[in-house]
């Protein structure tokens, strides 16, 4: 399976539903900023969405906006499951979304290494505010994953050589 990579094309197909949601969210986002630089950045994003020509910088801005809208629950609350899904599919095409997909792919590869082993225990512990560590113990190894707001990652893997 290939590792997901962010799209580098300048166009990002948007349907009318996505455009309408994004236009409203970006306008609301712009109104919340007093910093002229931030306002200009998101105004440029709005214009790029209208033209469907998103530069890498615009995709970064889009990813930041979508992170807030999706994580806060605003997308589902205002637009329902269909709106949330529409925005989530766009988020995965941003650099931030692609990075999370790459993390998930790396963890999946590590978990595939456990195939055929006997799982003897699992533990979850707090690793800080909004962060957890999941440790899987098998007959041959111990794998610890960290799950937090930045995503999921393998933080350690020990192999029993005895």
C-alpha angles and dihedrals in degrees: 000000000000121000111250114249130191117259114255095192116118093227124071113185111233126184122219092259092054092045092051093049093045094047091054094044094047092049090051090047092050092051089056094057124085092176107098092209093055091045090051091048093054093040087056089049091053091051092047091052091051088054093038089229108125118181119204089261090053090049089054090052091046090051091051092049094046091048090059095043094047099039094047092053090239093124094057094040095052103029105023127227093312092055092045091051091048091053094043091054088053092046090059088059092057123086090251093051093045090051091054091049090051090051091051090049092051092050091047089054090051091049091051086063088066093060112127094016123116114247108224101175146348127207132186122198135174111260094185137299108341093355133106136182119216115197121194117196118198134172089266109029152004120236123189123195126190118213119191143131090292092058135255129314142166107253099176143002124187125187124209105230096179 
